[in-house]
Amino acid sequence: MLSDEYYTMHLTPHGWVEGTEKTARGTVERPVPDEAVFSLIFHEMVSGILGHPEQRVDVKYRTDALSGILKILFSTYGKLPKRFQSWKIIVDW
């Protein structure tokens, strides 16, 4: 693996909050906010010099997936943080 980076984002009642990230420059540890109800981990991997970046997202529910609060927060802040809206992923949560 030539590159294996990840970025964590947490959805809170106050919006999307950056979490821990690991890049070529190193790892920045950030605690999970106590009020986080939903977290996404964005992975970007490159397996070779001529390889295209592969992207995937891990989803972690920190509350009931059918919770009314999630619906409200998604409609207020979006299902993806602005920083990652250009990623070619299917949003099925």
C-alpha positions as CSV (number, residue, x, y, z in Angstrom):
1,M,0.0,0.0,0.0
2,L,1.6,3.3,-1.1
3,S,-0.9,5.5,0.8
4,D,-3.5,4.7,3.4
5,E,-5.1,7.8,4.9
6,Y,-8.3,8.4,6.8
7,Y,-10.4,11.3,8.2
8,T,-13.1,11.0,10.9
9,M,-16.1,13.3,11.1
10,H,-18.7,13.3,13.8
11,L,-22.3,14.7,13.5
12,T,-23.4,16.6,16.6
13,P,-26.3,18.8,17.4
14,H,-24.0,21.7,16.5
15,G,-23.0,20.3,13.1
16,W,-20.1,18.3,11.7
17,V,-17.0,18.1,13.9
18,E,-13.5,16.9,12.8
19,G,-12.2,13.8,14.5
20,T,-9.0,11.9,14.3
21,E,-7.1,11.8,11.0
22,K,-4.1,10.0,9.6
23,T,-2.3,11.4,6.6
24,A,1.2,11.2,5.2
25,R,2.2,14.1,7.5
26,G,1.2,12.0,10.6
27,T,-1.8,11.3,12.8
28,V,-3.8,14.0,14.6
29,E,-5.8,12.6,17.5
30,R,-9.1,14.3,18.3
31,P,-11.6,12.9,20.9
32,V,-15.1,11.9,19.9
33,P,-17.4,14.6,21.1
34,D,-19.7,13.4,23.9
35,E,-22.7,14.7,21.9
36,A,-21.8,12.8,18.7
37,V,-24.8,10.9,17.3
38,F,-23.2,9.7,14.0
39,S,-19.7,9.2,12.8
40,L,-18.1,8.7,9.4
41,I,-14.6,7.5,8.7
42,F,-13.4,8.5,5.2
43,H,-10.6,6.2,3.9
44,E,-8.5,7.0,0.9
45,M,-6.0,4.4,-0.3
46,V,-3.5,4.2,-3.2
47,S,-2.0,0.8,-3.8
48,G,0.7,1.7,-6.3
49,I,2.5,4.5,-8.1
50,L,0.1,4.4,-11.0
51,G,-2.9,3.4,-8.9
52,H,-6.0,5.5,-8.7
53,P,-7.2,6.5,-5.2
54,E,-9.8,4.1,-3.8
55,Q,-12.3,5.7,-1.4
56,R,-14.6,4.1,1.1
57,V,-16.6,5.3,4.1
58,D,-17.3,3.5,7.3
59,V,-20.5,4.5,9.1
60,K,-20.9,4.4,12.9
61,Y,-24.3,5.1,14.5
62,R,-23.9,6.4,18.0
63,T,-27.7,6.5,18.5
64,D,-30.6,4.5,17.1
65,A,-30.3,4.5,13.3
66,L,-34.0,5.4,13.0
67,S,-33.8,8.2,15.6
68,G,-35.7,11.4,14.9
69,I,-32.6,13.4,15.9
70,L,-30.6,11.9,13.0
71,K,-33.3,12.9,10.5
72,I,-33.3,16.5,11.9
73,L,-29.5,16.7,11.9
74,F,-29.2,15.3,8.4
75,S,-31.7,17.8,7.1
76,T,-29.9,20.6,8.9
77,Y,-26.3,19.8,8.3
78,G,-26.4,17.3,5.4
79,K,-25.5,13.6,5.3
80,L,-22.0,14.4,4.3
81,P,-19.7,17.2,5.6
82,K,-18.9,19.8,3.0
83,R,-15.3,18.7,2.9
84,F,-16.3,15.3,1.5
85,Q,-19.2,16.1,-0.8
86,S,-17.0,15.7,-3.8
87,W,-16.3,12.1,-3.0
88,K,-17.9,9.7,-5.4
89,I,-19.8,7.7,-2.8
90,I,-23.4,6.5,-2.5
91,V,-25.1,7.9,0.5
92,D,-27.4,5.2,1.7
93,W,-27.7,6.1,5.4
